[in-house]
Amino acid sequence: MIVTVTPNPAIDRTIRVERLVPGQLNRAHSVMEEAGGKGLNVSRALATEGIETLAIVPLASRSAAQFLALLGSAVPTVVVPIAGEVRVNASIIGADGTVTKVNEPGPRISVSDADAIVTAAAATPAGWIVGCGSLPPGAPRDLYARLAKLATADRRVAVDASGDALAAAVAAGVSLIKPNRDELAALAGRPLESIGEVIDAARLVIARGGAALVSLGVDGAVYVDATRTAHAEAPIGDASNAVGAGDALLAGFLAAGARPDSLAVAMAWAVASVRSAGTRMRSVTEADRAAVVVYAHVDPARRLRA
Protein backbone atom coordinates (compact mmCIF):
# COMPACT_ATOMS: atom_id res chain seq x y z
CA MET A 1 0.00 0.00 0.00
CA ILE A 2 1.13 3.56 -0.75
CA VAL A 3 0.19 5.97 2.04
CA THR A 4 0.30 9.70 1.41
CA VAL A 5 0.60 12.43 4.03
CA THR A 6 -0.69 15.90 3.13
CA PRO A 7 0.01 18.25 6.06
CA ASN A 8 -1.59 21.22 4.29
CA PRO A 9 -4.61 20.03 2.26
CA ALA A 10 -6.66 22.49 0.24
CA ILE A 11 -9.77 23.02 -1.76
CA ASP A 12 -8.40 23.49 -5.28
CA ARG A 13 -10.42 26.01 -7.27
CA THR A 14 -9.69 26.04 -11.01
CA ILE A 15 -10.89 29.23 -12.71
CA ARG A 16 -10.78 29.51 -16.48
CA VAL A 17 -10.69 32.90 -18.23
CA GLU A 18 -10.09 33.99 -21.80
CA ARG A 19 -7.12 36.12 -20.74
CA LEU A 20 -5.97 37.24 -17.30
CA VAL A 21 -5.39 41.00 -17.23
CA PRO A 22 -3.79 42.17 -13.94
CA GLY A 23 -5.43 45.18 -12.34
CA GLN A 24 -8.68 44.79 -14.28
CA LEU A 25 -11.98 42.96 -13.91
CA ASN A 26 -11.62 39.41 -15.23
CA ARG A 27 -14.68 37.27 -15.84
CA ALA A 28 -14.50 33.49 -15.47
CA HIS A 29 -16.27 31.25 -17.95
CA SER A 30 -15.94 28.13 -15.77
CA VAL A 31 -15.05 27.23 -12.18
CA MET A 32 -14.23 23.80 -10.77
CA GLU A 33 -13.62 22.84 -7.13
CA GLU A 34 -11.85 19.71 -5.93
CA ALA A 35 -10.48 18.42 -2.66
CA GLY A 36 -6.76 18.71 -3.12
CA GLY A 37 -3.25 18.93 -1.80
CA LYS A 38 -0.21 17.24 -3.29
CA GLY A 39 -0.50 14.02 -1.31
CA LEU A 40 -4.19 13.70 -2.10
CA ASN A 41 -3.40 14.23 -5.78
CA VAL A 42 -0.90 11.36 -5.59
CA SER A 43 -3.41 9.09 -3.83
CA ARG A 44 -6.18 10.00 -6.25
CA ALA A 45 -3.99 9.17 -9.25
CA LEU A 46 -3.07 5.85 -7.67
CA ALA A 47 -6.70 5.03 -6.92
CA THR A 48 -7.72 5.95 -10.48
CA GLU A 49 -5.29 3.32 -11.75
CA GLY A 50 -6.37 0.68 -9.22
CA ILE A 51 -3.37 0.93 -6.87
CA GLU A 52 -4.10 0.49 -3.16
CA THR A 53 -3.60 3.78 -1.32
CA LEU A 54 -4.57 5.66 1.82
CA ALA A 55 -4.46 9.45 2.32
CA ILE A 56 -3.72 11.01 5.71
CA VAL A 57 -5.03 14.59 5.98
CA PRO A 58 -5.37 17.00 8.92
CA LEU A 59 -8.77 18.70 8.77
CA ALA A 60 -10.68 21.12 10.99
CA SER A 61 -14.16 19.99 11.94
CA ARG A 62 -15.87 23.07 10.53
CA SER A 63 -14.46 22.50 7.03
CA ALA A 64 -14.08 18.71 7.01
CA ALA A 65 -17.63 18.13 5.76
CA GLN A 66 -17.15 20.31 2.66
CA PHE A 67 -13.72 18.86 1.94
CA LEU A 68 -14.78 15.24 2.31
CA ALA A 69 -17.92 15.86 0.23
CA LEU A 70 -15.71 17.13 -2.60
CA LEU A 71 -13.40 14.13 -2.20
CA GLY A 72 -16.30 11.67 -2.18
CA SER A 73 -15.27 8.03 -2.33
CA ALA A 74 -12.26 8.67 -4.56
CA VAL A 75 -9.64 7.86 -1.91
CA PRO A 76 -9.73 6.05 1.46
CA THR A 77 -8.84 8.71 4.02
CA VAL A 78 -7.63 9.00 7.61
CA VAL A 79 -8.52 12.40 9.08
CA VAL A 80 -6.35 13.92 11.81
CA PRO A 81 -8.54 16.50 13.61
CA ILE A 82 -7.09 20.02 13.94
CA ALA A 83 -8.38 23.54 14.57
CA GLY A 84 -8.88 26.23 11.92
CA GLU A 85 -10.24 25.96 8.41
CA VAL A 86 -8.97 24.30 5.24
CA ARG A 87 -7.24 26.64 2.81
CA VAL A 88 -8.34 27.42 -0.75
CA ASN A 89 -5.83 27.37 -3.63
CA ALA A 90 -6.86 29.13 -6.83
CA SER A 91 -5.48 28.30 -10.29
CA ILE A 92 -6.45 30.86 -12.93
CA ILE A 93 -5.98 29.40 -16.41
CA GLY A 94 -6.08 31.46 -19.60
CA ALA A 95 -7.19 30.18 -23.00
CA ASP A 96 -3.50 29.88 -23.99
CA GLY A 97 -2.84 27.53 -21.07
CA THR A 98 -1.02 30.09 -18.91
CA VAL A 99 -1.55 29.27 -15.23
CA THR A 100 -1.56 31.82 -12.39
CA LYS A 101 -1.73 30.28 -8.91
CA VAL A 102 -2.71 31.88 -5.61
CA ASN A 103 -2.22 29.58 -2.60
CA GLU A 104 -3.45 30.39 0.89
CA PRO A 105 -1.10 29.56 3.80
CA GLY A 106 -3.42 27.11 5.55
CA PRO A 107 -4.45 26.77 9.20
CA ARG A 108 -1.85 26.82 11.97
CA ILE A 109 -1.07 23.41 13.43
CA SER A 110 0.41 22.62 16.83
CA VAL A 111 3.25 20.34 17.87
CA SER A 112 0.66 17.81 19.06
CA ASP A 113 -1.04 17.99 15.64
CA ALA A 114 2.29 17.18 13.98
CA ASP A 115 2.80 14.29 16.41
CA ALA A 116 -0.65 12.95 15.52
CA ILE A 117 0.12 13.10 11.78
CA VAL A 118 3.35 11.11 12.20
CA THR A 119 1.62 8.63 14.52
CA ALA A 120 -1.15 8.08 11.97
CA ALA A 121 1.43 7.37 9.25
CA ALA A 122 3.38 4.99 11.48
CA ALA A 123 0.21 2.99 12.21
CA THR A 124 -0.46 2.13 8.54
CA PRO A 125 0.67 -1.05 6.71
CA ALA A 126 2.53 1.02 4.13
CA GLY A 127 5.12 -0.12 1.63
CA TRP A 128 5.68 3.57 0.85
CA ILE A 129 4.91 6.61 2.99
CA VAL A 130 4.85 9.72 0.83
CA GLY A 131 5.01 13.18 2.42
CA CYS A 132 3.85 15.85 0.02
CA GLY A 133 3.49 19.60 -0.21
CA SER A 134 4.09 22.72 1.82
CA LEU A 135 4.01 22.70 5.59
CA PRO A 136 1.25 24.75 7.23
CA PRO A 137 2.02 27.56 9.67
CA GLY A 138 3.31 26.24 13.00
CA ALA A 139 4.46 22.89 11.62
CA PRO A 140 7.97 21.81 12.66
CA ARG A 141 10.42 22.03 9.76
CA ASP A 142 11.48 18.44 10.45
CA LEU A 143 8.00 16.96 9.95
CA TYR A 144 9.06 15.13 6.77
CA ALA A 145 12.35 14.17 8.40
CA ARG A 146 10.31 12.48 11.12
CA LEU A 147 8.43 10.58 8.42
CA ALA A 148 11.78 9.55 6.89
CA LYS A 149 12.70 7.92 10.20
CA LEU A 150 9.67 5.61 9.87
CA ALA A 151 11.48 3.69 7.12
CA THR A 152 12.16 -0.01 7.72
CA ALA A 153 13.33 -2.95 5.63
CA ASP A 154 9.76 -3.25 4.33
CA ARG A 155 8.78 0.43 4.23
CA ARG A 156 10.32 3.28 2.25
CA VAL A 157 9.62 7.00 2.47
CA ALA A 158 9.40 9.57 -0.33
CA VAL A 159 9.12 13.34 0.04
CA ASP A 160 7.87 15.93 -2.44
CA ALA A 161 8.48 19.30 -0.78
CA SER A 162 10.78 22.32 -0.93
CA GLY A 163 13.08 24.49 1.13
CA ASP A 164 13.93 23.64 4.73
CA ALA A 165 11.37 20.84 4.91
CA LEU A 166 12.96 19.03 1.98
CA ALA A 167 16.51 19.72 3.18
CA ALA A 168 15.69 18.24 6.59
CA ALA A 169 14.20 15.12 4.95
CA VAL A 170 17.33 14.67 2.84
CA ALA A 171 19.51 14.98 5.95
CA ALA A 172 17.35 12.33 7.64
CA GLY A 173 18.06 9.86 4.83
CA VAL A 174 14.76 9.79 2.96
CA SER A 175 14.53 7.05 0.31
CA LEU A 176 13.29 9.23 -2.57
CA ILE A 177 12.88 12.95 -3.20
CA LYS A 178 10.78 14.47 -5.99
CA PRO A 179 11.94 18.07 -6.49
CA ASN A 180 11.31 20.20 -9.55
CA ARG A 181 14.16 22.06 -11.22
CA ASP A 182 13.88 25.18 -9.01
CA GLU A 183 13.61 23.15 -5.80
CA LEU A 184 16.68 21.10 -6.71
CA ALA A 185 18.60 24.25 -7.65
CA ALA A 186 17.77 25.76 -4.26
CA LEU A 187 19.02 22.63 -2.48
CA ALA A 188 22.21 22.52 -4.53
CA GLY A 189 22.79 26.27 -4.25
CA ARG A 190 23.31 26.87 -7.95
CA PRO A 191 21.32 27.37 -11.17
CA LEU A 192 20.66 24.35 -13.37
CA GLU A 193 20.80 24.92 -17.11
CA SER A 194 21.35 21.44 -18.57
CA ILE A 195 20.46 17.80 -17.98
CA GLY A 196 24.02 17.19 -16.83
CA GLU A 197 23.82 19.96 -14.26
CA VAL A 198 20.55 18.47 -12.97
CA ILE A 199 22.18 15.05 -12.60
CA ASP A 200 25.24 16.49 -10.85
CA ALA A 201 23.07 18.52 -8.46
CA ALA A 202 20.87 15.53 -7.69
CA ARG A 203 23.92 13.36 -6.94
CA LEU A 204 25.27 16.07 -4.65
CA VAL A 205 21.97 16.27 -2.75
CA ILE A 206 21.53 12.51 -2.36
CA ALA A 207 25.17 11.82 -1.52
CA ARG A 208 24.10 10.17 1.74
CA GLY A 209 21.89 7.70 -0.12
CA GLY A 210 18.49 7.44 -1.72
CA ALA A 211 17.36 8.64 -5.13
CA ALA A 212 15.86 11.66 -6.86
CA LEU A 213 13.03 11.96 -9.35
CA VAL A 214 13.34 15.47 -10.79
CA SER A 215 10.44 16.97 -12.75
CA LEU A 216 11.56 19.34 -15.52
CA GLY A 217 8.34 20.64 -17.12
CA VAL A 218 8.53 20.50 -20.90
CA ASP A 219 11.88 18.72 -20.60
CA GLY A 220 10.23 15.75 -18.91
CA ALA A 221 11.83 14.14 -15.88
CA VAL A 222 15.13 12.65 -14.77
CA TYR A 223 15.77 9.79 -12.36
CA VAL A 224 19.08 9.80 -10.49
CA ASP A 225 20.62 7.51 -7.89
CA ALA A 226 24.23 6.81 -6.93
CA THR A 227 25.07 4.93 -10.12
CA ARG A 228 22.14 5.20 -12.56
CA THR A 229 20.32 7.87 -14.53
CA ALA A 230 17.28 7.91 -16.81
CA HIS A 231 15.59 10.67 -18.81
CA ALA A 232 12.15 10.70 -20.42
CA GLU A 233 9.86 13.34 -21.86
CA ALA A 234 6.53 13.64 -23.66
CA PRO A 235 6.34 16.38 -26.31
CA ILE A 236 2.59 17.02 -26.62
CA GLY A 237 0.63 19.97 -27.95
CA ASP A 238 -2.67 19.49 -26.14
CA ALA A 239 -1.83 20.19 -22.50
CA SER A 240 -4.86 21.51 -20.59
CA ASN A 241 -3.66 22.03 -17.02
CA ALA A 242 -0.13 21.52 -15.70
CA VAL A 243 -1.20 21.77 -12.05
CA GLY A 244 -0.82 18.32 -10.48
CA ALA A 245 1.44 16.89 -13.19
CA GLY A 246 4.32 16.42 -10.76
CA ASP A 247 2.01 14.60 -8.36
CA ALA A 248 0.89 12.24 -11.12
CA LEU A 249 4.54 11.73 -12.12
CA LEU A 250 5.42 10.65 -8.59
CA ALA A 251 2.34 8.44 -8.30
CA GLY A 252 3.13 6.63 -11.54
CA PHE A 253 6.77 6.18 -10.56
CA LEU A 254 5.87 4.58 -7.24
CA ALA A 255 3.13 2.45 -8.79
CA ALA A 256 5.61 1.07 -11.33
CA GLY A 257 8.13 0.02 -8.70
CA ALA A 258 10.26 3.16 -8.22
CA ARG A 259 13.10 1.96 -10.48
CA PRO A 260 14.85 3.72 -13.38
CA ASP A 261 12.62 1.85 -15.85
CA SER A 262 9.55 3.15 -13.99
CA LEU A 263 10.11 6.54 -15.60
CA ALA A 264 8.12 5.64 -18.74
CA VAL A 265 5.03 4.84 -16.66
CA ALA A 266 5.55 7.97 -14.56
CA MET A 267 5.68 10.20 -17.64
CA ALA A 268 2.52 8.61 -19.08
CA TRP A 269 0.68 9.41 -15.85
CA ALA A 270 1.97 13.00 -16.04
CA VAL A 271 0.67 13.25 -19.61
CA ALA A 272 -2.75 12.03 -18.47
CA SER A 273 -2.67 14.68 -15.77
CA VAL A 274 -1.85 17.63 -18.02
CA ARG A 275 -4.55 16.47 -20.43
CA SER A 276 -7.11 16.54 -17.59
CA ALA A 277 -9.34 19.54 -16.92
CA GLY A 278 -8.61 19.87 -13.19
CA THR A 279 -6.03 18.65 -10.70
CA ARG A 280 -7.61 15.18 -10.70
CA MET A 281 -5.83 12.89 -13.16
CA ARG A 282 -8.14 10.96 -15.48
CA SER A 283 -7.35 7.36 -16.40
CA VAL A 284 -4.15 6.82 -18.35
CA THR A 285 -4.74 5.88 -22.00
CA GLU A 286 -2.65 4.19 -24.67
CA ALA A 287 -2.32 7.60 -26.34
CA ASP A 288 -0.73 8.95 -23.15
CA ARG A 289 1.76 6.09 -23.13
CA ALA A 290 2.52 6.54 -26.81
CA ALA A 291 3.49 10.18 -26.21
CA VAL A 292 6.40 9.22 -23.95
CA VAL A 293 9.97 9.17 -25.25
CA VAL A 294 12.53 7.35 -23.08
CA TYR A 295 16.14 8.01 -24.06
CA ALA A 296 18.48 5.03 -24.26
CA HIS A 297 21.36 7.38 -23.47
CA VAL A 298 21.06 10.48 -21.31
CA ASP A 299 22.54 13.57 -22.97
CA PRO A 300 24.20 15.64 -20.21
CA ALA A 301 24.89 18.54 -22.59
CA ARG A 302 21.23 19.07 -23.45
CA ARG A 303 20.07 22.53 -22.42
CA LEU A 304 16.84 22.88 -20.49
CA ARG A 305 14.10 24.88 -22.19
CA ALA A 306 12.10 26.00 -19.18
C-alpha positions in Angstrom: 0.0 0.0 0.0 1.1 3.6 -0.8 0.2 6.0 2.0 0.3 9.7 1.4 0.6 12.4 4.0 -0.7 15.9 3.1 0.0 18.3 6.1 -1.6 21.2 4.3 -4.6 20.0 2.3 -6.7 22.5 0.2 -9.8 23.0 -1.8 -8.4 23.5 -5.3 -10.4 26.0 -7.3 -9.7 26.0 -11.0 -10.9 29.2 -12.7 -10.8 29.5 -16.5 -10.7 32.9 -18.2 -10.1 34.0 -21.8 -7.1 36.1 -20.7 -6.0 37.2 -17.3 -5.4 41.0 -17.2 -3.8 42.2 -13.9 -5.4 45.2 -12.3 -8.7 44.8 -14.3 -12.0 43.0 -13.9 -11.6 39.4 -15.2 -14.7 37.3 -15.8 -14.5 33.5 -15.5 -16.3 31.3 -18.0 -15.9 28.1 -15.8 -15.0 27.2 -12.2 -14.2 23.8 -10.8 -13.6 22.8 -7.1 -11.9 19.7 -5.9 -10.5 18.4 -2.7 -6.8 18.7 -3.1 -3.3 18.9 -1.8 -0.2 17.2 -3.3 -0.5 14.0 -1.3 -4.2 13.7 -2.1 -3.4 14.2 -5.8 -0.9 11.4 -5.6 -3.4 9.1 -3.8 -6.2 10.0 -6.3 -4.0 9.2 -9.3 -3.1 5.8 -7.7 -6.7 5.0 -6.9 -7.7 5.9 -10.5 -5.3 3.3 -11.8 -6.4 0.7 -9.2 -3.4 0.9 -6.9 -4.1 0.5 -3.2 -3.6 3.8 -1.3 -4.6 5.7 1.8 -4.5 9.4 2.3 -3.7 11.0 5.7 -5.0 14.6 6.0 -5.4 17.0 8.9 -8.8 18.7 8.8 -10.7 21.1 11.0 -14.2 20.0 11.9 -15.9 23.1 10.5 -14.5 22.5 7.0 -14.1 18.7 7.0 -17.6 18.1 5.8 -17.1 20.3 2.7 -13.7 18.9 1.9 -14.8 15.2 2.3 -17.9 15.9 0.2 -15.7 17.1 -2.6 -13.4 14.1 -2.2 -16.3 11.7 -2.2 -15.3 8.0 -2.3 -12.3 8.7 -4.6 -9.6 7.9 -1.9 -9.7 6.0 1.5 -8.8 8.7 4.0 -7.6 9.0 7.6 -8.5 12.4 9.1 -6.3 13.9 11.8 -8.5 16.5 13.6 -7.1 20.0 13.9 -8.4 23.5 14.6 -8.9 26.2 11.9 -10.2 26.0 8.4 -9.0 24.3 5.2 -7.2 26.6 2.8 -8.3 27.4 -0.7 -5.8 27.4 -3.6 -6.9 29.1 -6.8 -5.5 28.3 -10.3 -6.4 30.9 -12.9 -6.0 29.4 -16.4 -6.1 31.5 -19.6 -7.2 30.2 -23.0 -3.5 29.9 -24.0 -2.8 27.5 -21.1 -1.0 30.1 -18.9 -1.6 29.3 -15.2 -1.6 31.8 -12.4 -1.7 30.3 -8.9 -2.7 31.9 -5.6 -2.2 29.6 -2.6 -3.5 30.4 0.9 -1.1 29.6 3.8 -3.4 27.1 5.6 -4.5 26.8 9.2 -1.9 26.8 12.0 -1.1 23.4 13.4 0.4 22.6 16.8 3.2 20.3 17.9 0.7 17.8 19.1 -1.0 18.0 15.6 2.3 17.2 14.0 2.8 14.3 16.4 -0.7 13.0 15.5 0.1 13.1 11.8 3.3 11.1 12.2 1.6 8.6 14.5 -1.2 8.1 12.0 1.4 7.4 9.2 3.4 5.0 11.5 0.2 3.0 12.2 -0.5 2.1 8.5 0.7 -1.1 6.7 2.5 1.0 4.1 5.1 -0.1 1.6 5.7 3.6 0.8 4.9 6.6 3.0 4.9 9.7 0.8 5.0 13.2 2.4 3.8 15.9 0.0 3.5 19.6 -0.2 4.1 22.7 1.8 4.0 22.7 5.6 1.2 24.8 7.2 2.0 27.6 9.7 3.3 26.2 13.0 4.5 22.9 11.6 8.0 21.8 12.7 10.4 22.0 9.8 11.5 18.4 10.4 8.0 17.0 10.0 9.1 15.1 6.8 12.4 14.2 8.4 10.3 12.5 11.1 8.4 10.6 8.4 11.8 9.5 6.9 12.7 7.9 10.2 9.7 5.6 9.9 11.5 3.7 7.1 12.2 0.0 7.7 13.3 -2.9 5.6 9.8 -3.2 4.3 8.8 0.4 4.2 10.3 3.3 2.2 9.6 7.0 2.5 9.4 9.6 -0.3 9.1 13.3 0.0 7.9 15.9 -2.4 8.5 19.3 -0.8 10.8 22.3 -0.9 13.1 24.5 1.1 13.9 23.6 4.7 11.4 20.8 4.9 13.0 19.0 2.0 16.5 19.7 3.2 15.7 18.2 6.6 14.2 15.1 5.0 17.3 14.7 2.8 19.5 15.0 5.9 17.4 12.3 7.6 18.1 9.9 4.8 14.8 9.8 3.0 14.5 7.0 0.3 13.3 9.2 -2.6 12.9 13.0 -3.2 10.8 14.5 -6.0 11.9 18.1 -6.5 11.3 20.2 -9.6 14.2 22.1 -11.2 13.9 25.2 -9.0 13.6 23.1 -5.8 16.7 21.1 -6.7 18.6 24.3 -7.6 17.8 25.8 -4.3 19.0 22.6 -2.5 22.2 22.5 -4.5 22.8 26.3 -4.2 23.3 26.9 -8.0 21.3 27.4 -11.2 20.7 24.4 -13.4 20.8 24.9 -17.1 21.4 21.4 -18.6 20.5 17.8 -18.0 24.0 17.2 -16.8 23.8 20.0 -14.3 20.5 18.5 -13.0 22.2 15.0 -12.6 25.2 16.5 -10.9 23.1 18.5 -8.5 20.9 15.5 -7.7 23.9 13.4 -6.9 25.3 16.1 -4.6 22.0 16.3 -2.8 21.5 12.5 -2.4 25.2 11.8 -1.5 24.1 10.2 1.7 21.9 7.7 -0.1 18.5 7.4 -1.7 17.4 8.6 -5.1 15.9 11.7 -6.9 13.0 12.0 -9.4 13.3 15.5 -10.8 10.4 17.0 -12.7 11.6 19.3 -15.5 8.3 20.6 -17.1 8.5 20.5 -20.9 11.9 18.7 -20.6 10.2 15.7 -18.9 11.8 14.1 -15.9 15.1 12.7 -14.8 15.8 9.8 -12.4 19.1 9.8 -10.5 20.6 7.5 -7.9 24.2 6.8 -6.9 25.1 4.9 -10.1 22.1 5.2 -12.6 20.3 7.9 -14.5 17.3 7.9 -16.8 15.6 10.7 -18.8 12.1 10.7 -20.4 9.9 13.3 -21.9 6.5 13.6 -23.7 6.3 16.4 -26.3 2.6 17.0 -26.6 0.6 20.0 -28.0 -2.7 19.5 -26.1 -1.8 20.2 -22.5 -4.9 21.5 -20.6 -3.7 22.0 -17.0 -0.1 21.5 -15.7 -1.2 21.8 -12.1 -0.8 18.3 -10.5 1.4 16.9 -13.2 4.3 16.4 -10.8 2.0 14.6 -8.4 0.9 12.2 -11.1 4.5 11.7 -12.1 5.4 10.6 -8.6 2.3 8.4 -8.3 3.1 6.6 -11.5 6.8 6.2 -10.6 5.9 4.6 -7.2 3.1 2.4 -8.8 5.6 1.1 -11.3 8.1 0.0 -8.7 10.3 3.2 -8.2 13.1 2.0 -10.5 14.8 3.7 -13.4 12.6 1.8 -15.9 9.6 3.1 -14.0 10.1 6.5 -15.6 8.1 5.6 -18.7 5.0 4.8 -16.7 5.6 8.0 -14.6 5.7 10.2 -17.6 2.5 8.6 -19.1 0.7 9.4 -15.9 2.0 13.0 -16.0 0.7 13.3 -19.6 -2.8 12.0 -18.5 -2.7 14.7 -15.8 -1.8 17.6 -18.0 -4.5 16.5 -20.4 -7.1 16.5 -17.6 -9.3 19.5 -16.9 -8.6 19.9 -13.2 -6.0 18.6 -10.7 -7.6 15.2 -10.7 -5.8 12.9 -13.2 -8.1 11.0 -15.5 -7.4 7.4 -16.4 -4.1 6.8 -18.3 -4.7 5.9 -22.0 -2.7 4.2 -24.7 -2.3 7.6 -26.3 -0.7 9.0 -23.2 1.8 6.1 -23.1 2.5 6.5 -26.8 3.5 10.2 -26.2 6.4 9.2 -23.9 10.0 9.2 -25.2 12.5 7.3 -23.1 16.1 8.0 -24.1 18.5 5.0 -24.3 21.4 7.4 -23.5 21.1 10.5 -21.3 22.5 13.6 -23.0 24.2 15.6 -20.2 24.9 18.5 -22.6 21.2 19.1 -23.5 20.1 22.5 -22.4 16.8 22.9 -20.5 14.1 24.9 -22.2 12.1 26.0 -19.2 
